[in-house]
Structure formats: C-alpha cells, structure tokens
Amino acid sequence: MKKIFIFILSTIYACSFSQVAIGKGSVTNTSVSLEFETDNKGMVLPWVTTAAGVTGAVDGTIIYDVTDHKVKYRTNGSWFDLSVDTNGTANTILQDSKTELTNAKVAIGTNAAIDATPGILVLTDADKAMILPKTTLPHLNVKNPAAGMIIYDTANKQLAVFNGTVWSFWKP
C-alpha cells in the first residue's frame, strides 16, 4: 500500500511540475522535460515486433524493431534506420509471453492531462526537450548494453545506439 501511495504522489509531482529527473535529484535545465543521470547507463527504447506494425506512430517516434534488430525513428511519415550494422540480436523471451496494454501511456509536460499523441512516453511541452543519458565512450564504458539502447557519447559528441550486437554512432 505504501508503494502505491508513493507511486501516486510521484506521478502527481511529475505532472505538476512538468519536469522529471531520473536517477538524480532534479532537472538542471529549465528547457528540459526529462533528464537522466550520467552514470554509464543508457535508455532502452520500446521493442516492437516490426516497425510496419506500429499504428498511429507520429514523426519523432523512436523504437527498436526486433524483426531486423534496428533502432529506428519516424520522420516524414517513414521509418529511418539508426543502426548501421545488420547483424543485431535481441533475446525477447522476457516480453514474448506478455500481452500489450494498448492504452498504456505516460505523458510529461504542461499538456500531459489532455495530450492525445500516441506513444508509451510522450513529452507534451512545445518548448522543452529530453536530455538523453550521457556517458563517455559508451562502447567501452557501458558494461552490459541492452538491444535498443540509446545514449549520448560525451567524448565524441554523438548519438550512440546499440542493436544487440554492435554500437552505431551518429554525429551531426
């Protein structure tokens, strides 16, 4: 009962202030909706059976496709591949027996209560962003990366995604 009460209070707190810090005490930038602690851990993206089966996805959606083992994001109505290597792998045994809750959703931001954007985690602020987890050289320092992990490499100033076998890096 105590855990449920703490969860409810945490959810109300997160929605009230429109900013959430994960693994740290507070958000350090007023332009941020969601911020992660820097501690050699990344964020694992939602796994989908196939990108083609994702209905209602809007531009900006990011997923890990277990069919072809690729991290993808939606842009201009199409899926764009962020995983260069085609030899990814993922052990899906933990999710294979689960039933999807199609109405499951967390919205963070000032419009969280009324937002209708499809997705599992939706940042609703029009003037705030998400800061990805950050680490130096994730391919060396993240000891046990999971398929579909995304992280920002602070040494090379680039996005890193893990497809279950190798890291792919994206630099503007």
Secondary structure, DSSP 8 states (H G I E B T S, - for coil): -HHHHHHHHHHHHHHHHS-EEESSSS-S-TTEEEEE--SS--EE--EES-GGG--S--TT-EEEETTTTEEEEEETTEEEE----S------HHHHT----TT--EEESTTTTT----SSEEE--SS-EEE--EES-HHHH-SS--TTEEEEETTTTEEEEE-SS-EEEE--
